[in-house]
C-alpha cells in the first residue's frame, strides 16, 4: 500500500467523491465505498430519480460537471476523486455521437483544475480500451492489448480520442502540478444495475435483453449486429471495483488495463446466455450495424506485476448474475405494462 493512502481514506471524516455516481459503475462504487465506511459524495447530471442506484447514506448532488463552478462544488473538501462521469454508451451510441463524446473533455478538464485547486490527494480517471490503436484490433484472434499499444495513436474516433486526451491531461497534471492521478483502461464492464435498453447498453446487456424477450414472448429469434465473429473480453463489475480501488493504493500513475483476458466472440456470448436462459434462438445477423473493431482483449501482464492480481470472474458466472437481474426487470415490466420492453 502506498504511503499516505490509509490516512487519506481513513482520516477524520475524509470525503470520497464519485463523479458519475448515478451511472452504472459509479453506483456500484458508491455502494462499495459506503460499505467500507467512507464518507461519500455522489455527483451526477441526471435527476436523482433517474440514477441507476441511490443511497441515502451518501451526499447526493445533481451537478453539470461540464461546468467549472460545478466541479469546484463537487470536489470541495475531498481527499479522493473518482472521475467516472461521461456521456457514453454502447457501440451504437459511440459511433453515432462522436461530438457529444468529445465534449466529455470538459468534464475531465474542469475536474482536474478543481481537484488541483482544492488540494485533492488522489484523482482517478476512468479511461477505456477504445484508446487502443485500430490496427492492433483488426483480427478476431486478438492476443491481448498491452498498455503500450495505445501508441502510435489511432483510437476510436470521438470517444477513444477523448479518453486518450484525458489520459494525457492526467499525466501532465501529475508532472506539472504534483496532483496524483491514476488511470484505468476499462474493458467492457458489465453487471446488474446497468443500462439494458434504450441505445446506451453494451453487448452483454443487449444480448441478455434480447434473449429474455425471446423467452418471454415465445418467439425464439434475436438480431445480432455484424456477423457475430467479432471478439471481446468482458469484465465483471466486482472485478472492476477491486482493480480500480487497488490501483489507487499502488502508487502507479501510468495507465493500466482493468479487463478480463477471457476472449469470446459475440456468437459465443450468445451461446452462454442461451445456456443460462435454457433456450436456443435463431440468429438474424445485421452486417451493416455498428460493431466496432474486429477483436479486442486485455493483456494483464502489467496489472499482475503491479497488484499481483487480475480480473478472474468467469464470464459464465458474471453473465448469470446480470441475466437474472435483467430477467427480473423485464418480468416486472411485463406484469405491469403487458410488454417486457
Secondary structure, 3 states (H helix, E strand, C coil): CCCCHHHHHHCCCCEEEEECCCCHHHHHHHHHHHHCCCEEEEEECCCHHHCCCCCCCCEEEECCCCCHHHHHHHHCCEEEEEECCCCCCCHHHHHHCHHHHHCCHHHHHHHHHHHHHHCCCEEEEEEEHHHCCHHHCCCCCCCCECHHHHCCCCCCCCHHHHHHHHHHHHHHHHHHHCCEEEEEEECCEECCCCCCCCCCCCHHHHHHHHHHHHHHHCCCEEEEEECCCCEEECEEHHHHHHHHHHHHHHCCCCCEEECCCCEEEHHHHHHHHHHHHCCCCEEEEECCCCCCCCECCECCHHHHHHHCCCCCCCHHHHHHHHHHHHHHHHHHHHHHHCCCC
